[in-house]
Amino acid sequence: MSLKKSERRQRIKFRIRKIVSGTADRPRLSVFRSNKEIYAQIIDDVNGVTLVAASSREKEITKGTNVETASAVGKLVAERAKSAGIETVSFDRGGYLYHGRIKSLAEGAREGGLKF
């Protein structure tokens, strides 16, 4: 029996979330990728709050290729995290392969100064 793409991703996501969770001193950098946009948020799972968020829909993000845009979102979320006093995070790829836009966002966040 073959799974739908969304069901397969959901299973992978649950498997990752069993391991990765965010605390106040090391929050989780969660990524969501739609067909057009990419979103990133830094979450404290203990208190259940989003500390910082950024997406490709914001005005300060210049649209280029999808990979360039993802990198810009990574840099923006890192900049906002720095101003909120967040240095280190756990990366949650959200069931997506670490490749393409997801990899670009992670590298952009690292360039921006986040450690994970």
Secondary structure by P-SEA (a helix, b strand, c coil): ccccaaaaaaaaaaaaaacccccccbbbbbbbbcccbbbbbbbccccccccccccccccccccccaaaaaaaaaaaaaaaaaaacccbbbbbcccccccaaaaaaaaaaaaacccc
